[in-house]
Amino acid sequence: MPSPDEPLEGAETVADAVDTLDPAAAVEVIEPPIPDRVRRPADAVRLAVVTLVLVLGLVVADFATGTRGAVEQDLAEATSGLPRILLTLLAWLAGLGALLLPIAVGADLLVRRRPLQLVQALGAAVVGGVLVIICVALVTTGHGGFLTDVLTRPTATGQSPPLDIIVVSMIALLTVADIAGRKWISPAATVVVSATVLTAFLSGLVTLTALISSLLLGWLVGLAFRLGFGAVSTRPPGVDVARVLLDTGVPLERLRLVDANAAGDRRYAGTTASGSVDVHVIDRDTFGLASGRRLIRAVRLRSGFSRPPAVTLRAELEHRTLMGLLLADAGVHAPRPVAVSEVGPFAAVIAYVEPQGVTLAELDDLDDEQLAQVWRLVATLHRRRIAHRGLSPHALLMDGEGRVGLRSLGAGDLAADDITLRIDLAQLLTSVALVVGPERAVSSAVEALGKEAVVRAVPVLQSVAMTPDTRSALKAHKGLLGTLRDELMALRPSTEQVAPVELRRVTLRSVVTVIGGVVAGYLVLTQLAQVNLGEVISTAQWEWALVLVAFAVATFAGASIALAGAVQIHLSFVRTYMTQLAVAFSGLVAPAAVGNIALNTRYLQTSGLPPAVAGASVGVAQVAQFCSYFVLLVVAGVLAGTGPAISFSPSPVLVAGILAVLIIAIGLLAVPRVRAVITDRVMPQIRSAVPQVLATFQHPKKVAQLLGGALILDVSFVASLVCATRAFGSDAAIPAVAVVYFAGAIIGSAVPTPGGLGGIEAAMSAGLIAIGVPGGVAVSAVLLYRLATYWLPIPFGWFSLNRLQKLGAI
């Protein structure tokens, strides 16, 4: 970064030609000429979003043909009752507006001395019109492809227009003309465009999809022109900035442009008689740069890591000012705002007294007193619930007197929540560890803040929680983050492993979950369409439904007995049963970390088992349930394939499925990353469970409980599905239904939705149909089965979870 006294390349001293009575004339302003036109980052973001929405909208409209037609019909019926006089006025307004609005916009641009912008706006309108003509020609000649089906409808003379040329051209012209903020043109344009769209829709000549696509296409063309040719700059010159600062009381003598910082601001170095000020100008041309990056982080990450972008310049200005004033009030050595003001309608300026010193990134080491000051700094911030969000090595400052401060205000929060403060601490621990090493960073933090406060940073000690420059520094220190985490975990060697907090909003798992849920839901709804619910209710044998509920109750008893058999201590059957009910509820509403294993492990810990033994015991119960599942699957498969001569003839599908699973498993073992996961995560858990397994097998009673409970669990699920089929009159063989249950549970659980929701229903319904159960009966049986085994236990699970928490049992 150039120093304030070093001129920029190409810079020139601006000779202010204003009246000599203007105070700004006495200020030496040094900056390169401001370009007449700029490419705004916000326009690039808008162009990408509009293109994506247009493409996705056309694809969705192509699939949802029936929904599209129903929406158009509903809107047409809703608006057909409008008074005729109102419709006539709308038609006149749309017609006159389409003629007069371009003239008014052109006149406004000429008055503002922007003839080139007028030419570009007219060019965008022409290009938009040409695109519409091309689209119409493709549809007319039969080469429109799916666009013909999506955008048009049959008429007496052929097809309706795929796009509205007036809407496309008008939106393109208005976008390039950049009428936002114009006092009378902007609202007039809104009224005219709305009237044009409504009139076109009510006329029935253009489809709703075509009108929406016309609006998006016109905007896309206008944004492409604005981005390609550039927009007229709204950046205020340095003279205007100096004039505003003088008016606010800053005795400015010199103002020099330094650079554009990472936030998208223009940064000036100001000189006064008493020292220097750091001046940041936020304008519309660069404001979208920071807001766009922050919006992406806010969408990708949870709120604790990234503050949502400010919607307006004023909101951003007020936040920065308040942040600086609070830091100054807390006694933190940080940039202190001394002047804040708007500079014209599209920009604002904020001036700071900037602290001087050396950043942590420039230091090779810190002494004990400096380390203590670093931790006192974060303690002061967190005591006042202030989060910085950017405590990287470049943000921490050490001045000549040995004081620790902040070089920047960051993108922090006021009245910050707990997760944000923990991320702040994790960032600072990493920044300090980069300078003094993980061991010394942790020991100094514990000495200053206490063990409990420091360990709270473990779940968020992740690379994604770090600032970009911290992540860049970590690349040169491989393994530092892992070492730092190990040092923190060593502070609590007797407790269970702390699971990382998921900081990302959008993960591969969440994307797969949404897609899987949509697909599974579509399959279930498709099958449900085959069912006549009235006939189902009237013909169902509800005595079988009562037996089904009894077996559903028995599933939780089996899980409770199996868990009791996996431990050496005595467990209360009632509390254990309530814990299994709580698991049913937590699987629906709790994060993935709070599931079957986590809740049962917590229950065993509160019952008196050490954390390691509790985890191993739950692992033993899981192994027993897997063994039971596998044995019953094989037995059911054998019985289902046994003929009258008691000769085993296995299903070709079953054999092919087993072979496919074996081949996939062997193939995965050949992948180094999969082997590493097995070595690092699976094998340690197996080794920790071996002593518990051996101890359990030394007590025959416990072995009987363990295996008997696991068998009760699986047999009850199979019996539940059998009862569900019997309730609707099916007499399918029990072994075949058992195979359907086991196969359906495996296939359905691959859909990463809570409880396999959607996937299990679709898989089991297809399985029952495959063994000869009628389609309507199969879907009804599966839905009744899921109602009893999945949905019905949920309210009881909620009650059990709350009750166990009050009793201190979990």
Beta strands, then each sheet from edge to edge (+ up, - down):
strand 1: 12-14
strand 2: 28-31
strand 3: 37-38
strand 4: 154-155
strand 5: 158-159
strand 6: 231-232
strand 7: 252-260
strand 8: 266-272
strand 9: 275-283
strand 10: 336-342
strand 11: 347-353
strand 12: 358-359
strand 13: 386-387
strand 14: 396-398
strand 15: 404-406
strand 16: 413-414
sheet 1: 1+ 2- 7- 8+ 9- 11+ 10-
sheet 2: 3+ 6-
sheet 3: 4+ 5-
sheet 4: 12+ 14- 15+
sheet 5: 13+ 16-
end
